[in-house]
Amino acid sequence: MQTKCVAKCAQRPSAEVIVIPVWEGTKKGELACDETEYPDVLRFPLDSGDFHGKQGETLLLYLSKGKEKRAILLGLGKQNECTSESLRCAYASAVKGIHSKKLKSANFLLPSLSANVSCKAIFEGVLLTEYSFDQLRGESLKEKKGHGLHNVCFCGVPAKENHLLKQTEIIISAVNFTRDLVNRNADDTDAGTLAKISKDLEKKSNKIKTTVLEKKQLEKLEMGLLLAVGRGAERGPVLIIIEYQGNPQSKDTTAIIGKGITFDTGGLNLKPTGGIETMKCDMAGAAATLGVIQAAVDLGLKTNLLCVLAVAENAIGPASYKPGDVYRSYSGKTVEISNTDAEGRLVLADALSYIQDKYKPSRLIDMATLTGEIVVALGEAATGLFSNDDALVKDLEKAAERTDERLWRMPLYPQYKMLLKSTIADIKNAGPRTASSCSAAIFLEQFIKNTPWAHLDIAGTAYLSDLKPYPYHQTPATGVGVRLLIDFLMHFAGKNS
């Protein structure tokens, strides 16, 4: 898709449709921009009250003259209630209307708002909604590959904000890359594929170094938990470490660790029908970690990153790890397996311990589709945030406000550790369902030394069961975490280094 910005509406190119924003008024809709080119066409739908301007409301009009043959009136809701998320969702509705008419070019007028409030959110609303996943469609649907917008112009963007479009395109490209990885068949994103993608990143920049630790190396390092989870699979587990030196003069480094369970059967504690069908998404944390490093390289961020993928398939076979058995972690702690479906925390525990020992990062952030219970607690509207560091939480929450990738801080009370008490090992990997998201995070905390750490449980936000409340997501995979952490890295990480 070709995109551009112009400062004034008169500078826009010809297109098949123009999108005109409208505020919701007390009695009728009110134009949200200085559009005066089509006053006769717009007067009746607005003056009659037929179009109110409610958020996401659209009305298609046909034009007899001008640079476009069609106009879409787009409701933005009430001006005093306008937010970046409401703009993102409203412009997503316009894109869906454009798709329904199979139009290929569009001009989007921006509302008369502060540019730093509106521009990026509108760019994101359009670009995120343009995403489609056609890789698995049959021959008869090949024509679908040409769908969507080919040319887009955003009108009313001040020249000083033009850089935001390129920046947003880079970030959304990384989000879509992440979505693709999660939407593919599980066998298409196995440990070998993720390792190859990670190694290929070295070709993009001389600031990248990728290390892939295979099964034999993991055995030498005695990563007993990661190895245990991967025992039943045909393809062994791997630990992938991608180093990005964006600021060689600084020792400040952010480590991001992603859970990469390429398919989760639940192991011998087999998941039932209704719980297993979406388990190709259990590597969404690792996929988002790859998305973050891709965006960081393409943006040329002046920060140091350590992106780590803890990858295994939790398969069933004669060698599968077993409930009741005890395995020794890389850290030396022993873990009793009370549930083989609590595998994500095991692979993360070895990764967290190893990265702290070998690289000593300034902070650790892990992303994982870790617990179904976080979905019970927060639904699909927010990611669960657990942390041992208030300053890190504050910075992540500010990034969440900017991106609307919401976070909700959950507690790490010491009492939760009692739920993981074992009579034969140092700790169990899972306790009762009571506070199970919190006890899962407490388990991870046992492998954290003195490093500021945050755990993001994205089980509810990475793969949606219902797309209706989320206008700019056209498939279940959301790419959550990429926009959040790139914003964090751009604005907060290492600011005091």
Legacy VTK file of the C-alpha trace (Angstrom):
# vtk DataFile Version 3.0
C-alpha trace
ASCII
DATASET POLYDATA
POINTS 497 float
0.000 0.000 0.000
1.317 3.447 -0.963
0.720 6.158 1.622
1.320 9.900 1.782
0.414 12.976 3.817
-0.645 16.448 2.715
-1.123 19.508 4.887
-4.119 20.925 3.016
-7.135 19.184 1.538
-6.620 20.939 -1.807
-3.249 19.163 -2.170
-4.766 15.680 -2.111
-4.640 13.399 -5.175
-7.675 11.985 -6.967
-9.146 8.898 -5.323
-12.222 6.689 -5.395
-13.480 7.913 -2.013
-12.935 10.688 0.503
-13.561 10.096 4.226
-14.973 13.142 6.010
-15.036 13.111 9.844
-18.076 14.356 11.753
-18.570 15.113 15.450
-21.688 13.968 17.223
-23.754 17.074 17.998
-26.703 17.584 20.342
-29.201 17.663 17.465
-27.180 16.877 14.354
-23.720 15.940 13.211
-21.123 18.680 12.885
-18.160 18.623 10.500
-14.931 17.859 12.352
-12.682 19.446 9.730
-12.569 22.498 7.490
-14.083 20.684 4.495
-15.939 23.169 2.281
-15.627 21.443 -1.085
-18.922 19.531 -0.964
-21.302 21.754 1.055
-24.425 20.926 -0.979
-23.919 17.175 -0.739
-23.218 17.226 2.993
-25.934 19.678 4.020
-28.959 17.385 3.896
-27.621 14.326 5.782
-26.307 16.620 8.525
-29.142 19.149 8.735
-31.843 16.467 8.539
-30.437 14.602 11.510
-30.191 11.409 9.459
-26.471 11.231 10.287
-25.700 11.917 13.950
-21.938 11.434 13.969
-21.908 8.680 16.568
-18.563 6.944 16.902
-18.022 4.494 14.052
-21.218 5.519 12.222
-20.713 5.733 8.458
-22.763 6.988 5.519
-21.801 6.534 1.857
-22.624 9.414 -0.506
-22.102 9.701 -4.261
-20.554 12.836 -5.741
-21.084 14.337 -9.181
-17.873 16.341 -9.273
-14.512 16.762 -7.574
-11.482 14.515 -7.078
-13.585 11.655 -5.717
-16.773 9.958 -6.869
-17.794 8.930 -3.349
-17.682 10.339 0.159
-17.981 8.490 3.448
-19.206 10.505 6.401
-17.469 9.107 9.468
-18.801 9.618 12.979
-16.165 10.357 15.628
-18.533 10.611 18.576
-18.600 13.583 20.937
-15.604 15.881 20.655
-15.144 16.196 24.419
-14.978 12.396 24.673
-12.497 11.921 21.839
-9.451 9.758 22.631
-6.710 8.165 20.586
-8.505 4.810 20.879
-11.857 6.231 19.770
-10.143 7.732 16.703
-8.372 4.435 15.996
-11.678 2.555 16.133
-13.644 5.145 14.131
-11.203 5.185 11.211
-11.164 1.379 11.322
-14.914 1.519 10.629
-14.276 3.701 7.579
-11.714 1.220 6.240
-14.211 -1.622 6.628
-16.753 0.386 4.646
-14.169 0.979 1.927
-13.353 -2.732 1.836
-17.031 -3.611 1.453
-17.108 -1.592 -1.783
-13.760 -3.055 -2.951
-12.281 0.401 -3.443
-8.534 0.729 -3.965
-7.777 4.388 -3.229
-8.937 6.719 -0.484
-8.309 10.161 0.937
-8.783 10.468 4.710
-9.491 13.906 6.154
-8.213 14.401 9.698
-10.254 16.214 12.342
-9.167 19.630 13.565
-7.411 18.409 16.673
-3.981 18.645 18.192
-1.803 16.753 15.713
-0.002 14.721 18.361
-3.396 13.441 19.586
-4.881 12.527 16.231
-2.271 11.730 13.592
-0.660 8.571 14.920
-3.932 7.096 16.194
-5.595 7.614 12.800
-2.610 6.170 10.939
-2.774 3.142 13.225
-6.524 2.736 12.812
-6.183 2.591 9.037
-3.003 0.500 8.860
-4.043 -2.042 11.502
-7.412 -2.585 9.808
-5.754 -3.098 6.422
-4.192 -6.322 7.699
-5.502 -9.588 6.294
-4.247 -13.159 6.483
-4.728 -14.985 3.178
-1.824 -17.448 3.309
-4.058 -20.430 4.048
-6.876 -19.679 1.606
-7.575 -22.100 -1.251
-7.013 -21.664 -4.990
-10.574 -20.457 -5.545
-9.941 -17.510 -3.236
-6.661 -16.349 -4.756
-8.321 -13.176 -5.917
-8.605 -12.178 -2.256
-4.874 -11.472 -2.278
-5.460 -8.274 -4.241
-8.040 -6.929 -1.837
-7.660 -3.794 0.226
-6.416 -0.298 -0.342
-3.528 0.355 -2.720
-3.244 4.138 -2.319
-4.013 6.227 0.754
-3.570 9.924 1.458
-4.015 11.513 4.880
-5.137 15.131 4.544
-4.564 17.795 7.179
-1.248 16.502 8.542
1.172 19.313 9.475
4.510 18.982 7.695
6.343 18.599 11.013
4.276 15.467 11.744
4.954 13.716 8.415
7.645 11.558 10.014
4.958 9.948 12.171
3.506 8.152 9.156
6.782 6.416 8.281
7.380 5.578 11.935
3.873 4.159 12.294
4.216 2.100 9.116
7.379 0.483 10.481
5.730 -0.373 13.789
2.524 -1.713 12.206
4.601 -3.770 9.779
6.170 -5.427 12.833
2.731 -5.938 14.388
1.533 -7.603 11.169
4.668 -9.758 11.042
3.769 -10.912 14.562
0.147 -11.531 13.567
1.309 -13.655 10.623
3.483 -15.844 12.858
0.627 -16.481 15.270
-2.019 -17.048 12.563
0.028 -19.655 10.672
-0.228 -23.394 11.208
1.687 -24.553 14.255
4.008 -26.719 12.129
4.919 -23.644 10.064
6.243 -21.770 13.093
8.146 -24.512 14.875
11.489 -24.115 16.626
13.433 -24.448 13.369
11.407 -21.745 11.627
11.728 -19.307 14.517
15.469 -19.970 14.682
15.861 -19.285 10.943
13.848 -16.053 11.145
16.008 -14.958 14.066
19.269 -15.769 12.260
18.051 -13.912 9.166
17.780 -10.752 11.257
21.587 -10.616 11.232
21.354 -9.811 7.507
19.303 -6.700 8.246
21.845 -4.978 10.461
25.409 -5.305 11.658
24.080 -4.323 15.083
22.358 -7.729 15.383
23.892 -10.928 16.722
21.779 -14.095 17.013
22.676 -17.148 19.070
20.613 -20.339 18.860
21.124 -22.852 21.668
20.008 -26.301 20.454
19.166 -29.381 22.521
22.748 -30.570 23.071
23.842 -27.122 24.221
20.812 -26.873 26.512
21.782 -30.232 28.014
25.324 -28.995 28.689
23.868 -25.917 30.366
21.526 -28.157 32.380
18.357 -26.292 31.421
16.230 -29.089 32.844
12.890 -27.270 32.716
13.082 -26.183 29.070
14.291 -29.659 28.117
11.518 -31.349 30.093
8.758 -29.432 28.308
10.202 -30.288 24.883
10.824 -33.981 25.583
7.706 -35.301 23.864
8.161 -33.385 20.602
9.836 -34.524 17.383
11.721 -31.197 17.179
13.752 -30.393 20.273
13.522 -27.123 22.209
15.758 -24.141 21.507
16.707 -20.942 23.278
17.147 -18.085 20.812
19.049 -14.966 21.902
19.087 -11.861 19.680
21.381 -9.021 20.711
20.818 -5.528 19.306
23.448 -2.890 20.036
21.643 0.343 19.245
23.722 2.324 21.720
27.183 0.758 22.125
28.305 3.616 24.390
25.784 2.578 27.037
25.701 -0.502 29.233
21.950 -0.113 29.778
20.159 -3.101 28.240
16.529 -4.168 28.206
15.915 -7.903 27.984
12.593 -9.068 26.529
11.818 -12.764 26.880
8.958 -14.386 24.979
7.235 -17.679 25.710
7.426 -19.742 22.514
5.313 -22.863 22.968
4.711 -23.602 19.297
1.756 -25.826 20.159
0.421 -26.684 23.588
-1.453 -29.953 23.937
-1.308 -29.586 27.698
1.057 -32.547 27.796
-0.152 -35.578 29.725
-2.583 -33.250 31.492
-4.257 -33.052 28.083
-6.332 -30.005 27.217
-9.999 -30.821 26.477
-12.011 -29.954 23.385
-12.786 -26.275 23.632
-9.382 -25.506 25.086
-6.931 -27.033 22.620
-8.100 -25.628 19.279
-6.371 -22.252 19.577
-3.113 -23.477 21.073
-1.022 -22.546 18.051
-1.203 -19.077 19.628
0.856 -20.176 22.635
3.982 -18.752 20.999
2.498 -15.242 20.769
4.966 -13.923 23.357
7.922 -15.133 21.293
6.318 -13.807 18.095
5.841 -10.366 19.664
9.448 -10.426 20.870
10.548 -10.952 17.269
8.235 -8.128 16.215
9.834 -5.783 18.755
13.363 -6.488 17.549
12.319 -6.069 13.902
10.755 -2.680 14.634
13.707 -1.589 16.766
16.136 -2.328 13.919
13.978 -0.671 11.250
13.461 2.404 13.421
17.144 2.545 14.315
16.375 2.857 18.015
19.333 4.066 20.038
18.880 1.512 22.785
20.366 -1.869 23.604
18.067 -4.848 23.394
18.313 -8.498 24.263
15.370 -10.412 22.764
15.032 -14.014 23.882
12.710 -16.753 22.622
12.196 -19.794 24.858
10.866 -22.264 22.293
9.455 -25.764 22.699
6.436 -27.821 21.647
4.442 -29.263 24.535
3.610 -32.498 22.736
2.485 -35.928 23.911
4.685 -38.965 23.335
6.510 -41.805 25.080
9.145 -39.367 26.352
6.718 -36.720 27.635
7.535 -35.246 31.008
5.251 -36.542 33.697
3.131 -35.151 36.515
4.626 -35.939 39.899
8.213 -36.029 38.659
10.863 -33.513 39.745
13.177 -31.664 37.351
16.195 -29.489 38.114
16.225 -25.983 36.644
19.215 -24.113 35.252
19.248 -22.076 38.484
19.591 -25.243 40.564
16.077 -25.043 42.028
14.103 -28.266 41.724
10.520 -28.210 40.481
7.808 -30.777 41.094
5.488 -31.062 38.088
1.961 -30.871 39.407
0.519 -30.044 35.992
2.161 -30.497 32.585
-0.172 -27.806 31.215
1.712 -25.238 33.305
4.637 -25.490 30.904
5.138 -21.849 29.893
6.487 -20.827 33.278
9.008 -23.681 33.088
10.612 -22.574 29.821
10.583 -18.957 31.004
12.217 -19.860 34.331
15.287 -21.355 32.653
15.469 -18.462 30.177
15.179 -15.812 32.911
17.882 -17.460 35.010
20.307 -17.914 32.130
19.908 -14.377 30.757
20.525 -12.838 34.192
23.625 -14.973 34.718
25.242 -14.492 31.326
24.137 -11.002 30.225
23.158 -9.126 33.415
20.529 -6.869 31.758
19.321 -3.635 33.352
15.727 -4.848 33.335
13.735 -7.911 32.310
10.318 -7.996 30.665
8.704 -11.294 29.774
5.630 -11.777 27.579
3.618 -14.963 27.760
0.207 -16.400 27.037
0.607 -17.862 30.494
-2.740 -18.454 32.199
-6.363 -18.840 31.216
-7.255 -17.369 34.577
-5.993 -13.925 33.569
-8.748 -14.010 30.930
-11.261 -14.759 33.685
-9.935 -11.804 35.669
-9.489 -9.209 32.906
-11.188 -10.597 29.816
-9.569 -9.695 26.517
-9.419 -5.962 27.201
-6.200 -5.809 29.229
-2.907 -7.594 29.802
-2.055 -8.668 33.322
1.059 -6.895 34.654
3.124 -8.308 37.508
6.347 -6.676 38.664
8.886 -6.324 41.455
9.720 -2.728 40.500
7.386 0.277 40.809
9.450 2.506 38.518
9.344 -0.064 35.719
5.597 -0.423 36.213
5.129 3.334 35.949
7.024 3.499 32.669
5.141 0.541 31.195
1.814 2.033 32.242
2.678 5.307 30.486
3.459 3.347 27.323
0.140 1.542 27.724
-1.674 4.885 27.905
-0.004 6.070 24.705
-0.751 2.906 22.726
-4.029 1.777 24.330
-2.499 -1.663 24.813
-3.918 -1.670 28.311
-2.148 -3.076 31.356
-3.640 -3.865 34.752
-1.269 -4.447 37.640
-1.891 -7.622 39.609
-0.504 -8.438 43.087
2.506 -10.544 44.022
1.645 -11.186 47.656
4.067 -13.521 49.479
1.139 -15.724 50.546
0.737 -16.896 46.958
4.027 -18.783 47.211
2.382 -21.108 49.728
0.144 -22.354 46.897
3.282 -23.781 45.245
4.750 -25.547 48.263
6.140 -29.024 47.540
6.992 -31.796 49.987
9.664 -33.328 47.721
11.102 -30.397 45.737
11.911 -26.719 46.172
8.681 -25.648 44.505
5.714 -26.934 42.482
5.053 -25.561 39.009
1.321 -25.055 39.706
-1.109 -24.923 42.583
-4.899 -24.814 42.843
-7.018 -22.590 40.597
-7.226 -20.041 43.400
-5.246 -16.940 42.358
-3.527 -19.086 39.728
-2.390 -16.160 37.553
-0.749 -14.654 40.622
0.856 -17.928 41.699
2.191 -18.404 38.145
3.849 -14.994 38.362
5.137 -15.833 41.862
6.704 -18.978 40.371
8.583 -16.837 37.830
9.651 -14.412 40.559
11.539 -17.242 42.278
13.970 -17.156 39.338
14.530 -13.386 39.454
17.593 -12.094 41.316
17.936 -8.348 41.943
16.897 -7.277 38.452
13.873 -5.016 37.836
11.361 -7.378 36.239
7.901 -7.232 34.724
5.766 -10.150 33.595
3.057 -9.502 30.993
0.383 -12.211 30.875
-1.058 -11.732 27.377
-3.283 -14.827 27.368
-6.387 -12.681 26.900
-5.028 -9.994 24.598
-2.844 -11.926 22.134
-5.570 -14.018 20.485
-9.161 -12.792 20.534
-12.226 -14.985 20.743
-14.584 -12.188 19.688
-13.506 -9.517 17.205
-16.619 -7.312 17.519
-15.314 -5.052 20.316
-12.008 -4.546 18.464
-12.697 -2.862 15.093
-9.093 -2.819 13.844
-8.447 -6.541 14.382
-9.587 -8.611 11.405
-8.142 -11.913 12.682
-7.774 -13.331 16.219
-4.012 -12.652 16.361
-3.454 -9.076 17.563
0.331 -8.670 17.735
-0.131 -7.275 21.234
3.045 -6.147 22.942
4.834 -4.782 19.895
3.380 -1.270 19.964
3.519 -1.219 23.762
7.174 -2.172 24.100
8.396 -0.091 21.168
6.760 2.933 22.786
8.382 1.964 26.091
11.787 1.664 24.446
11.401 4.956 22.591
10.361 6.994 25.616
11.451 5.385 28.840
14.004 2.546 28.819
17.462 3.670 29.835
16.409 7.293 30.346
18.475 7.459 33.536
21.432 5.450 32.262
LINES 1 498
497 0 1 2 3 4 5 6 7 8 9 10 11 12 13 14 15 16 17 18 19 20 21 22 23 24 25 26 27 28 29 30 31 32 33 34 35 36 37 38 39 40 41 42 43 44 45 46 47 48 49 50 51 52 53 54 55 56 57 58 59 60 61 62 63 64 65 66 67 68 69 70 71 72 73 74 75 76 77 78 79 80 81 82 83 84 85 86 87 88 89 90 91 92 93 94 95 96 97 98 99 100 101 102 103 104 105 106 107 108 109 110 111 112 113 114 115 116 117 118 119 120 121 122 123 124 125 126 127 128 129 130 131 132 133 134 135 136 137 138 139 140 141 142 143 144 145 146 147 148 149 150 151 152 153 154 155 156 157 158 159 160 161 162 163 164 165 166 167 168 169 170 171 172 173 174 175 176 177 178 179 180 181 182 183 184 185 186 187 188 189 190 191 192 193 194 195 196 197 198 199 200 201 202 203 204 205 206 207 208 209 210 211 212 213 214 215 216 217 218 219 220 221 222 223 224 225 226 227 228 229 230 231 232 233 234 235 236 237 238 239 240 241 242 243 244 245 246 247 248 249 250 251 252 253 254 255 256 257 258 259 260 261 262 263 264 265 266 267 268 269 270 271 272 273 274 275 276 277 278 279 280 281 282 283 284 285 286 287 288 289 290 291 292 293 294 295 296 297 298 299 300 301 302 303 304 305 306 307 308 309 310 311 312 313 314 315 316 317 318 319 320 321 322 323 324 325 326 327 328 329 330 331 332 333 334 335 336 337 338 339 340 341 342 343 344 345 346 347 348 349 350 351 352 353 354 355 356 357 358 359 360 361 362 363 364 365 366 367 368 369 370 371 372 373 374 375 376 377 378 379 380 381 382 383 384 385 386 387 388 389 390 391 392 393 394 395 396 397 398 399 400 401 402 403 404 405 406 407 408 409 410 411 412 413 414 415 416 417 418 419 420 421 422 423 424 425 426 427 428 429 430 431 432 433 434 435 436 437 438 439 440 441 442 443 444 445 446 447 448 449 450 451 452 453 454 455 456 457 458 459 460 461 462 463 464 465 466 467 468 469 470 471 472 473 474 475 476 477 478 479 480 481 482 483 484 485 486 487 488 489 490 491 492 493 494 495 496
